[in-house]
């Protein structure tokens, strides 16, 4: 909880002041007590209240004043709020290691199928854009609500050399900036942004990075994550694939014409991304990217786990944390307690018929 006017909390000092005055008054009455010879007369004169009923109004009154003091400081709480306008950028790794057959029939085909099912499940929902990356990153489909166009674009995926994860994030940010004025492009300074926790919640956009490897060229993922965090855009990386040695097999249509055909077949070997093993996922970097931007990292070793990870993400996109002013609630609670204290005090101190 934070406060817009924290200095107003000083008003809570009136509570110990009231308690001190009450104690001083009680002691003064004790010194001025009048001695009487008949206890029966005292019992008739005093209202029929027990000790705890005498303390209830005072306790309610003090609690009410404390709530009013907190309300005067304009408290703000972070609460989950549904997001109405959401843009999702799906960045897919198309490096040569996606030909690995540890996920049948190969990683690229399984990822394409899972992405298509995810897009179909979001029909009539958020805008979705597609970015593919290997040695460089490119915008395949700008954010759109045309589900059929997105699924059709997935059919033309092909592998290439390199893995530019950081560049994929920056390309996704620029694609979001084209349709969301609240998000600055990578060539402009973000306005009103700041590190996670310093801004008013998250932007209505998120980036999903599906990769089976580590960044080998281009922008460092840490720098890209910082750029996303400044714009309050969350990144949700998914590490895809296993560490099981498997042949590299891709269909002819999945090659980009840069010579990957010689790695096809059952005798496939590594060496796609500058000698990096195609079975190595840089999980520490992906987790750091998620932590920096306020997203979350997911691990998927097979097609079912990948589909489950994608299916679980919309809940993160559509519900964000917003700071809500709760001063009215504290003020109302304080007023109710003060009113209850006064009402009980008047009721228990009302004149009574001695005959009863």
N, C-alpha and C positions, 0 to 999 in steps of 0.2 A: 504494500500500500504506500502511496506517495501523497504529498499534500501540495496544493497550489499556493496556499498562504500558510506556511508552517509557523510563522510568527504568531498567528492567531491562537496557537496552542497554549500561549502564555495565559490565556483567559481561564485555563483549567486550574490556575493557582487560587481561584476564588473558592474552590472546594475545601482545601485545608484551612482557608481563612474562615469559612463558615463553621467548620468543625471546631476551630479554636474558640470562636465566639460562643458557640453552643456550650463548650466545656466551661468557659469562663462564667457564663450565665448560670450553669448548673451549680457550680461551686458557690456562687454568690447567693443563690436561693437557699443553699444548705446553711450558710452562716446566718441567714435571716429567718431561719425556721422558728415557728412559734410553738411553744410547748402547750400541750393541752392535757387535760386529765382523763379524757374519755377517748379510747381508740375507736369505739363504736361510732362516735360522731364523725371521726375522720373517714372511716370506711363509707359512711353514708354520703359524705360530701364529695369524695373522689369518684370519678367515673370508674365503672367496672372493667378495667383493662388489665391484661397481664403485661409483663415486662417486654415480651417480644412484640406485642402489638404496638407498644409505644415507639419501638425502634423502626418499625416498617416504614412509616411515612418519611422519617429522616433518611433512611437508606435509599428509598426511591427518589427522593429529592436530590440527594448528592449524585446518584447515578445519572439522573436526568440532566443535571448541570454538566457532568462530564461529557455526556453525549453531545450536548449543545456546543461545548467547547471544541470537540473534535469536528463537528459539522462546520463550525465557523472557519476551520482551517482548510476547507474544501478538499476532503480526501478523495483520492482516485484509486480505483481498483482495476486490475487487469482481468478481464472476463472473456470467455470464448464468445465470439460473435459470428453468425453465418455470413459468408462472403457471397454477394450476389453476382458480381462480375469477375470472372476468373479467366486468366489466360495461361495455358500450359504449353511449354515448349518441350518437345520430346526429342532429345539429342541421342542419336543412335551411332554406336561405334561400327564402322565398316572397314576396320583394318584387316589385314590378311589373316590374322589369328582367328577371325570369326569363321574361318573355314574349318576349324577344329570340329571333329565328329564326336567329342566327348558328350555332347548334347545332340541327340539324333534329330534330323539327319545331319545337321551341322548347326553351329551357334547362330549363324546369320539367319538361316531359315526359321529356327525356333524363335529368335528375337523378333523377326518380322511377323510371325504368326501371333505372338503374344501382344505386340504393339497394335496389330489390326483388331484383335479382340478388345483391347483396352479402349481404342478409339471408338469402336462400335458401342461399347457400354456407356460412353459419354455422349451419345447422339442426343441432340437437342439440349446439350448442357454447355460447358465452357468452350471457349475458342481454343483450338489446338493447332500448334505449328510443328513442323518437322525440320530438324537439322541433322545432317549426317557429317561424320568426321572420320578422317584417316590421317594422312599427312597434313591436311588442312581441313577447315570446316566450311560448310556452305549451307545456306538456307534452301531446303528442298521445297517446303510449302509454307508460306506465311500463315500466321494465326488465322484460322477460319472455322466456321461452324459447318462447312461442307464435308460431312463424314465420308462420303463416297470418294471425293477427290483425294482425301488423305490416305484412304486405304489403297486406292489405285497407285498413288505415288510410292507406296511401300513395295510394290511389285518390281520396281526397277532398281532396287538396291544392288550394288556391286562393291567388291572389296578393292582396297588400294593399300599402298605402303604407308607406314607411319601411324601414330596415334596422337592427335592434338586435342587433348581433353580441355585444356585451358582455353584454347581458341574457340572450341565449341560453346563454352559458357558465354564468352564475349559475343559471339555471333547470336546466341539466343537472347542475350540482353538487348541487342540492337533490334532484333525482330519484335520483341515485346514493346520497345520504345516507339515503334512505328504505329502501334495500335493503342497504346496506353500513355496518355500525356503525363501521367504522374511518375513515369519511369524515364529517367534521362538516358540517352544513348551513351556508349562508351567514349564518344568523342566530346561529350559535354560534362560539365560539373553537375553532380546531383544536387538538387535544391531541397532542403528540408530533410535530407537523409542523415545517415550516421551509422555507426556500428550497431549491431543488433542489441536491443535494450535501450538505445538512446533515442530512437524515433518512435512515433506514435503507431506501433504495430507494424505489420508487414504489408507490402504492396499486394494488389490483387493479381499476382502472377507468380508462377513457379517454374522451375526448370528441372526436368528429369533427365539425368545422364546415365545411359545404359552402356557400360563398357566392360570389356573382358581383360583389360591390360593396364598399362601405366603410361603416363605422358612421356613421349619420346622427342617431341619437337614443338616449337611454337611457344606460346605464353605459358608460364608456370601456373598450374592450377591454383596455387595459393594466392597469387596476384588476382587471378580471375575471380576467385571466391571473395576476395576483399572488395572488388568492384561490384559484385552482386550484393554484398552486404550493405555497401553504401547506398544502394538503391532499394534496400529492404526486400530484395528478391531472394527467395529461398531456393536452395539447390538440393535435390534429392538423388544422390548417386546410387546406382545399382551395380554391384560387382557380379558379373555373369560368367559361369563356366566352372570347371573343376581343375584339379591339379593332376588328373589322370592322363598319362601319355596316350594320345590318339592321333590317327592319321588326319591330314589336312585334305579335305575333299570339298570342292565347290562345283556347282554346275557351271557350264560354259557361260550362261547368262549372268553369273555372279562375278565374273572377272571384268576388270575395267580396261583390259587391253594393255596393261603394263608388265606383262610377263609372268603373272601369277600362275598361268597354266602349268608351268613346269613343276609346281608343288602339289598339283592335284594327284589323286589316286592314293592307293593304300601305302605307298612308300613315302608319304609326306614327311617333311622335316621342318625344323624351326627356322629362325633367322628372318622373320618378317620385318620386325621393327628394329633395325640396326643391331641385330644380334640378340635382342631380348627374347626370352622364352615366351612363346604364345600362351603359356599356362600360368603366368605370373600376374596377379592382380595387385596393384598398389593400394591395398586397403587402408593403410595409415593416411595416405594423401586424400583418398575419397572420404574417409571419416572426418578428417580435418576440414574438408570443403563443406560438408554438411554442418559441422559444428559452427564454423565461421558464419554461415548464412542463416542458421536457425532451422535447417532442414534435418533430415535423418538418412542414415545409410542403411541399405538393405543388401543382403547377400542371397544369391540365387544360383544353385549348382545344377539345376535342371529346369526343364520347361514349366513344370507345375509350380515350382517355387518362384520362378520369374512371373508367372501369371498371378500368383497370390500377392507378390510384392506390388505389382501394378494395380491390382484390384484394391489394395489397402490404401493407396495414396490419395484418392479423391477426398477422403475424410480430412486429410491434412490440408488440402488445397482450399476446401470450402469453409473451414472453420479457422479463424485467426484470433489472436489475442488483441483486444482493444482496451484502451484506458477509458473507463467510464466514471463520471463524477457521481459520487455517492453521498454528497453533502445533504441532499434532501432526505435520504433515508435516516441519517444520523440525527438531523434536526427533528424529523417527525418522531423518531424514537425517544429523543430527549423530551419533547413536548408532552408526549403521552405519559412518560414517567413522572414528570413534574405535576401534571394534572392529576394523576393517580395519587401522588403524595398529598397534595392539597385536599383532594376529596376524602381520602381516608382520615386525614387529620381532623377535618371538619366533622366527619361522621362520628368518629370516636370521641370527640370532645363536645358533642352536642349536649345541651341541658337535658337532664333526666329527671323523672318524677321519683322523688325519694320514697313515695308510697310503694313503688314497685320493688 
